[in-house]
Every structure is written in C-alpha cells, then in structure tokens.
Amino acid sequence: MSIATETAGAETLRSHAGIELVKVHDGLWRVRRSDGRILGHIERVHTAAGNVYVAKRFNAVRASFLSLGQFWNIQDAVDCLR
C-alpha cells in the first residue's frame, strides 16, 4: 500500500519528488506538486477483490475527470499522475 499506509489520516502527506497528497475526504486525495499545481485525484474504490486506487486527471476542455487506470496500491496510482 505504501504512501505512509494510505496517508494514515494525515491531511497533507508529502511523497517523494515534490509530490503531495491532500486528503479531500475518506477515500479521495488530491495529488499536487509542491508548488501547488494540481496533477489529479486518487480515489479508493472497494471491490470484492480488495481496494483499488483510481488515478484521475482533470480535463479542463471537457470540465471532467479522465480515469488513467486502476491500481492495487496507492503509490502506483500516484506515480501514474507524475
């Protein structure tokens, strides 16, 4: 799972290479650079096989989120948004 065991309740968690996760609510994190630029969101989804983490990037033209993939751990989802 990593990223400090899925952020361990922290409001903001600094990952590696200047990436921060900001908890929006239970199961949803905003991923941003240390300069404040937002890269996207990570959403935890409960499935029969266990939790999956969906990486989403905001598409300004469509004013919607584009799913980039589902991952078994939060670190892989964050890496996808880099």
C-alpha positions as CSV (number, residue, x, y, z in Angstrom):
1,M,0.0,0.0,0.0
2,S,2.8,2.4,0.9
3,I,2.5,6.2,1.0
4,A,2.6,6.1,4.7
5,T,0.0,3.3,4.8
6,E,-2.5,5.2,2.7
7,T,-1.8,8.5,4.3
8,A,-2.5,7.4,7.9
9,G,-5.1,10.1,8.5
10,A,-2.8,13.0,7.6
11,E,-4.4,16.0,5.9
12,T,-1.4,16.5,3.7
13,L,1.3,13.9,3.0
14,R,4.5,14.7,1.2
15,S,5.5,11.8,-1.0
16,H,8.8,11.6,-2.9
17,A,10.0,14.0,-5.6
18,G,7.9,17.0,-4.5
19,I,4.5,15.4,-4.8
20,E,1.9,15.9,-2.0
21,L,-1.4,14.2,-1.3
22,V,-4.1,16.3,0.3
23,K,-7.0,14.3,1.8
24,V,-10.3,15.7,0.4
25,H,-12.4,13.1,2.3
26,D,-12.3,9.5,3.2
27,G,-11.1,7.6,0.1
28,L,-10.3,10.7,-2.0
29,W,-6.9,12.5,-2.3
30,R,-5.8,15.5,-4.4
31,V,-2.4,15.0,-5.9
32,R,-0.3,18.1,-6.3
33,R,3.2,19.3,-6.8
34,S,4.9,21.2,-4.0
35,D,4.4,24.4,-6.0
36,G,0.6,23.9,-5.7
37,R,-0.1,22.7,-9.3
38,I,-2.8,20.0,-9.1
39,L,-2.0,16.9,-11.0
40,G,-5.2,15.0,-10.4
41,H,-7.0,12.9,-7.8
42,I,-6.7,9.4,-6.4
43,E,-9.9,7.6,-5.4
44,R,-10.1,4.4,-3.3
45,V,-12.8,2.1,-4.6
46,H,-13.8,-1.0,-2.6
47,T,-14.2,-4.1,-4.7
48,A,-14.8,-7.8,-4.0
49,A,-11.1,-8.4,-4.7
50,G,-10.0,-5.6,-2.3
51,N,-9.3,-1.9,-2.6
52,V,-8.3,-0.4,-5.9
53,Y,-7.0,3.1,-6.4
54,V,-8.2,5.0,-9.5
55,A,-5.9,7.8,-10.8
56,K,-7.9,10.6,-12.4
57,R,-6.7,13.7,-14.3
58,F,-8.8,16.8,-14.7
59,N,-9.6,17.7,-18.4
60,A,-10.3,21.4,-18.5
61,V,-11.6,21.3,-22.0
62,R,-14.3,18.8,-21.1
63,A,-14.6,20.0,-17.5
64,S,-14.4,16.4,-16.3
65,F,-12.0,13.9,-14.9
66,L,-10.4,11.3,-17.1
67,S,-9.6,7.9,-15.5
68,L,-6.0,7.0,-16.2
69,G,-6.2,3.5,-14.6
70,Q,-6.9,1.3,-11.6
71,F,-4.1,0.2,-9.3
72,W,-3.7,-2.2,-6.4
73,N,-1.7,0.2,-4.4
74,I,-1.9,4.0,-3.9
75,Q,1.8,4.5,-4.8
76,D,1.3,3.2,-8.3
77,A,-1.7,5.4,-8.8
78,V,0.3,8.5,-7.7
79,D,3.2,7.5,-10.0
80,C,0.7,7.4,-12.9
81,L,-0.1,11.1,-12.4
82,R,3.5,12.3,-12.3
